[in-house]
Amino acid sequence: MGRRNREESPWLCGKLKDCGYRLTISREAILDILSKTYEHLSAEDIYLTVHKIYPNIGLTTVYRTLEILVQMGLIYKFDFGDGRARYELSESPQGKNHHHHLICTNCGRIIDYTDFVDEEVELLTRTEEGLSKKFNFKITNHLIQFYGLCSECQNKKKK
Protein backbone atom coordinates (compact mmCIF):
# COMPACT_ATOMS: atom_id res chain seq x y z
CA MET A 1 0.00 0.00 0.00
CA GLY A 2 2.41 2.75 1.12
CA ARG A 3 1.80 6.46 1.07
CA ARG A 4 -0.11 7.67 -1.96
CA ASN A 5 1.05 10.67 -3.89
CA ARG A 6 -1.38 13.43 -2.91
CA GLU A 7 -1.24 14.71 -6.49
CA GLU A 8 -2.87 11.44 -7.58
CA SER A 9 -5.76 11.83 -5.12
CA PRO A 10 -6.71 15.52 -5.00
CA TRP A 11 -10.39 14.56 -4.62
CA LEU A 12 -9.54 12.70 -1.40
CA CYS A 13 -7.47 15.51 0.08
CA GLY A 14 -10.14 18.00 -0.98
CA LYS A 15 -12.92 16.01 0.67
CA LEU A 16 -11.01 15.78 3.93
CA LYS A 17 -10.03 19.45 3.91
CA ASP A 18 -13.61 20.50 3.10
CA CYS A 19 -14.69 18.73 6.28
CA GLY A 20 -11.88 20.29 8.33
CA TYR A 21 -9.78 17.13 8.56
CA ARG A 22 -6.26 16.29 7.47
CA LEU A 23 -5.14 13.13 5.68
CA THR A 24 -3.66 10.91 8.41
CA ILE A 25 -1.98 7.55 7.87
CA SER A 26 -4.97 5.66 9.31
CA ARG A 27 -7.50 7.57 7.17
CA GLU A 28 -5.42 7.10 4.07
CA ALA A 29 -4.82 3.38 4.78
CA ILE A 30 -8.51 2.66 5.36
CA LEU A 31 -9.61 4.59 2.28
CA ASP A 32 -6.92 2.83 0.25
CA ILE A 33 -8.12 -0.61 1.39
CA LEU A 34 -11.76 0.23 0.64
CA SER A 35 -10.85 1.66 -2.77
CA LYS A 36 -9.20 -1.63 -3.78
CA THR A 37 -12.05 -4.02 -2.99
CA TYR A 38 -15.57 -4.78 -4.09
CA GLU A 39 -16.26 -6.57 -0.82
CA HIS A 40 -18.17 -5.09 2.10
CA LEU A 41 -15.49 -5.20 4.78
CA SER A 42 -16.02 -5.18 8.52
CA ALA A 43 -13.87 -3.09 10.87
CA GLU A 44 -12.05 -6.27 11.85
CA ASP A 45 -11.34 -7.12 8.18
CA ILE A 46 -9.97 -3.62 7.63
CA TYR A 47 -7.91 -3.76 10.83
CA LEU A 48 -6.28 -7.07 9.85
CA THR A 49 -5.22 -5.61 6.50
CA VAL A 50 -4.05 -2.27 7.91
CA HIS A 51 -2.20 -3.93 10.79
CA LYS A 52 0.01 -5.95 8.39
CA ILE A 53 1.38 -2.72 6.92
CA TYR A 54 1.02 -0.33 9.86
CA PRO A 55 1.32 -2.43 13.05
CA ASN A 56 1.03 0.69 15.25
CA ILE A 57 -2.56 1.30 14.09
CA GLY A 58 -4.86 -0.44 16.56
CA LEU A 59 -8.41 -1.71 16.27
CA THR A 60 -9.73 1.24 18.31
CA THR A 61 -8.12 3.66 15.85
CA VAL A 62 -9.72 1.79 12.95
CA TYR A 63 -13.18 2.00 14.59
CA ARG A 64 -12.72 5.69 15.39
CA THR A 65 -11.46 6.47 11.89
CA LEU A 66 -14.32 4.56 10.26
CA GLU A 67 -16.87 6.57 12.25
CA ILE A 68 -15.20 9.84 11.23
CA LEU A 69 -15.17 8.77 7.58
CA VAL A 70 -18.87 7.80 7.81
CA GLN A 71 -19.73 11.19 9.36
CA MET A 72 -17.78 12.90 6.59
CA GLY A 73 -19.73 10.97 3.96
CA LEU A 74 -16.62 9.36 2.45
CA ILE A 75 -17.76 5.84 3.31
CA TYR A 76 -21.07 4.12 3.96
CA LYS A 77 -21.78 1.90 6.95
CA PHE A 78 -24.18 -0.98 6.37
CA ASP A 79 -26.00 -3.47 8.54
CA PHE A 80 -26.74 -6.60 6.52
CA GLY A 81 -28.24 -8.46 9.46
CA ASP A 82 -25.16 -10.50 10.37
CA GLY A 83 -24.30 -8.53 13.51
CA ARG A 84 -21.26 -6.83 11.95
CA ALA A 85 -21.15 -3.36 10.43
CA ARG A 86 -19.78 -3.36 6.89
CA TYR A 87 -18.17 -0.48 5.03
CA GLU A 88 -17.64 0.68 1.46
CA LEU A 89 -16.54 3.87 -0.27
CA SER A 90 -19.36 6.30 -1.03
CA GLU A 91 -17.56 7.61 -4.08
CA SER A 92 -14.35 7.48 -6.04
CA PRO A 93 -12.53 10.00 -8.21
CA GLN A 94 -15.02 9.03 -10.94
CA GLY A 95 -17.93 10.18 -8.75
CA LYS A 96 -20.78 8.57 -6.85
CA ASN A 97 -21.25 4.85 -7.21
CA HIS A 98 -24.90 4.42 -6.29
CA HIS A 99 -26.12 0.85 -6.11
CA HIS A 100 -28.51 -1.37 -4.21
CA HIS A 101 -27.88 -4.66 -2.43
CA LEU A 102 -29.29 -8.17 -2.64
CA ILE A 103 -28.48 -10.10 0.55
CA CYS A 104 -28.77 -13.87 0.79
CA THR A 105 -30.23 -14.77 4.18
CA ASN A 106 -28.77 -18.27 3.94
CA CYS A 107 -25.09 -17.86 2.98
CA GLY A 108 -24.69 -14.10 3.56
CA ARG A 109 -23.67 -13.34 -0.01
CA ILE A 110 -24.07 -9.65 -0.91
CA ILE A 111 -24.71 -8.68 -4.51
CA ASP A 112 -24.31 -5.05 -5.58
CA TYR A 113 -26.42 -4.06 -8.52
CA THR A 114 -26.57 -0.89 -10.59
CA ASP A 115 -28.51 -2.09 -13.60
CA PHE A 116 -31.79 -0.74 -12.31
CA VAL A 117 -34.94 -1.63 -14.24
CA ASP A 118 -36.89 1.32 -15.64
CA GLU A 119 -39.86 0.65 -13.36
CA GLU A 120 -37.57 0.75 -10.30
CA VAL A 121 -36.08 4.11 -11.29
CA GLU A 122 -39.55 5.52 -11.99
CA LEU A 123 -40.95 4.23 -8.68
CA LEU A 124 -38.00 5.58 -6.67
CA THR A 125 -38.19 8.96 -8.39
CA ARG A 126 -41.93 9.24 -7.67
CA THR A 127 -41.44 8.03 -4.09
CA GLU A 128 -38.64 10.52 -3.38
CA GLU A 129 -40.61 13.38 -4.94
CA GLY A 130 -43.73 12.45 -2.96
CA LEU A 131 -41.88 12.14 0.35
CA SER A 132 -39.97 15.37 -0.25
CA LYS A 133 -43.19 17.25 -0.89
CA LYS A 134 -45.21 15.60 1.90
CA PHE A 135 -42.62 16.19 4.61
CA ASN A 136 -40.83 19.24 3.16
CA PHE A 137 -37.66 17.13 3.25
CA LYS A 138 -34.74 17.29 0.82
CA ILE A 139 -33.72 13.70 0.06
CA THR A 140 -30.03 13.42 -0.80
CA ASN A 141 -29.62 9.64 -0.87
CA HIS A 142 -31.33 6.36 -0.17
CA LEU A 143 -30.39 2.83 0.79
CA ILE A 144 -32.19 -0.20 -0.56
CA GLN A 145 -31.48 -3.77 0.50
CA PHE A 146 -33.44 -6.79 -0.64
CA TYR A 147 -33.23 -10.00 1.40
CA GLY A 148 -33.80 -13.49 0.04
CA LEU A 149 -31.96 -16.50 -1.35
CA CYS A 150 -29.21 -16.38 -3.97
CA SER A 151 -29.37 -18.79 -6.90
CA GLU A 152 -26.85 -21.19 -5.31
CA CYS A 153 -28.84 -21.42 -2.07
CA GLN A 154 -32.10 -21.84 -3.99
CA ASN A 155 -30.55 -24.76 -5.91
CA LYS A 156 -29.31 -26.37 -2.67
CA LYS A 157 -32.80 -26.14 -1.14
CA LYS A 158 -34.32 -27.91 -4.18
CA LYS A 159 -32.04 -30.95 -3.79
C-alpha positions in Angstrom: 0.0 0.0 0.0 2.4 2.8 1.1 1.8 6.5 1.1 -0.1 7.7 -2.0 1.1 10.7 -3.9 -1.4 13.4 -2.9 -1.2 14.7 -6.5 -2.9 11.4 -7.6 -5.8 11.8 -5.1 -6.7 15.5 -5.0 -10.4 14.6 -4.6 -9.5 12.7 -1.4 -7.5 15.5 0.1 -10.1 18.0 -1.0 -12.9 16.0 0.7 -11.0 15.8 3.9 -10.0 19.5 3.9 -13.6 20.5 3.1 -14.7 18.7 6.3 -11.9 20.3 8.3 -9.8 17.1 8.6 -6.3 16.3 7.5 -5.1 13.1 5.7 -3.7 10.9 8.4 -2.0 7.5 7.9 -5.0 5.7 9.3 -7.5 7.6 7.2 -5.4 7.1 4.1 -4.8 3.4 4.8 -8.5 2.7 5.4 -9.6 4.6 2.3 -6.9 2.8 0.2 -8.1 -0.6 1.4 -11.8 0.2 0.6 -10.8 1.7 -2.8 -9.2 -1.6 -3.8 -12.0 -4.0 -3.0 -15.6 -4.8 -4.1 -16.3 -6.6 -0.8 -18.2 -5.1 2.1 -15.5 -5.2 4.8 -16.0 -5.2 8.5 -13.9 -3.1 10.9 -12.0 -6.3 11.9 -11.3 -7.1 8.2 -10.0 -3.6 7.6 -7.9 -3.8 10.8 -6.3 -7.1 9.9 -5.2 -5.6 6.5 -4.0 -2.3 7.9 -2.2 -3.9 10.8 0.0 -5.9 8.4 1.4 -2.7 6.9 1.0 -0.3 9.9 1.3 -2.4 13.0 1.0 0.7 15.2 -2.6 1.3 14.1 -4.9 -0.4 16.6 -8.4 -1.7 16.3 -9.7 1.2 18.3 -8.1 3.7 15.8 -9.7 1.8 13.0 -13.2 2.0 14.6 -12.7 5.7 15.4 -11.5 6.5 11.9 -14.3 4.6 10.3 -16.9 6.6 12.3 -15.2 9.8 11.2 -15.2 8.8 7.6 -18.9 7.8 7.8 -19.7 11.2 9.4 -17.8 12.9 6.6 -19.7 11.0 4.0 -16.6 9.4 2.5 -17.8 5.8 3.3 -21.1 4.1 4.0 -21.8 1.9 6.9 -24.2 -1.0 6.4 -26.0 -3.5 8.5 -26.7 -6.6 6.5 -28.2 -8.5 9.5 -25.2 -10.5 10.4 -24.3 -8.5 13.5 -21.3 -6.8 12.0 -21.1 -3.4 10.4 -19.8 -3.4 6.9 -18.2 -0.5 5.0 -17.6 0.7 1.5 -16.5 3.9 -0.3 -19.4 6.3 -1.0 -17.6 7.6 -4.1 -14.4 7.5 -6.0 -12.5 10.0 -8.2 -15.0 9.0 -10.9 -17.9 10.2 -8.8 -20.8 8.6 -6.8 -21.2 4.8 -7.2 -24.9 4.4 -6.3 -26.1 0.8 -6.1 -28.5 -1.4 -4.2 -27.9 -4.7 -2.4 -29.3 -8.2 -2.6 -28.5 -10.1 0.5 -28.8 -13.9 0.8 -30.2 -14.8 4.2 -28.8 -18.3 3.9 -25.1 -17.9 3.0 -24.7 -14.1 3.6 -23.7 -13.3 0.0 -24.1 -9.6 -0.9 -24.7 -8.7 -4.5 -24.3 -5.1 -5.6 -26.4 -4.1 -8.5 -26.6 -0.9 -10.6 -28.5 -2.1 -13.6 -31.8 -0.7 -12.3 -34.9 -1.6 -14.2 -36.9 1.3 -15.6 -39.9 0.7 -13.4 -37.6 0.7 -10.3 -36.1 4.1 -11.3 -39.6 5.5 -12.0 -40.9 4.2 -8.7 -38.0 5.6 -6.7 -38.2 9.0 -8.4 -41.9 9.2 -7.7 -41.4 8.0 -4.1 -38.6 10.5 -3.4 -40.6 13.4 -4.9 -43.7 12.5 -3.0 -41.9 12.1 0.3 -40.0 15.4 -0.3 -43.2 17.2 -0.9 -45.2 15.6 1.9 -42.6 16.2 4.6 -40.8 19.2 3.2 -37.7 17.1 3.3 -34.7 17.3 0.8 -33.7 13.7 0.1 -30.0 13.4 -0.8 -29.6 9.6 -0.9 -31.3 6.4 -0.2 -30.4 2.8 0.8 -32.2 -0.2 -0.6 -31.5 -3.8 0.5 -33.4 -6.8 -0.6 -33.2 -10.0 1.4 -33.8 -13.5 0.0 -32.0 -16.5 -1.3 -29.2 -16.4 -4.0 -29.4 -18.8 -6.9 -26.9 -21.2 -5.3 -28.8 -21.4 -2.1 -32.1 -21.8 -4.0 -30.5 -24.8 -5.9 -29.3 -26.4 -2.7 -32.8 -26.1 -1.1 -34.3 -27.9 -4.2 -32.0 -30.9 -3.8 
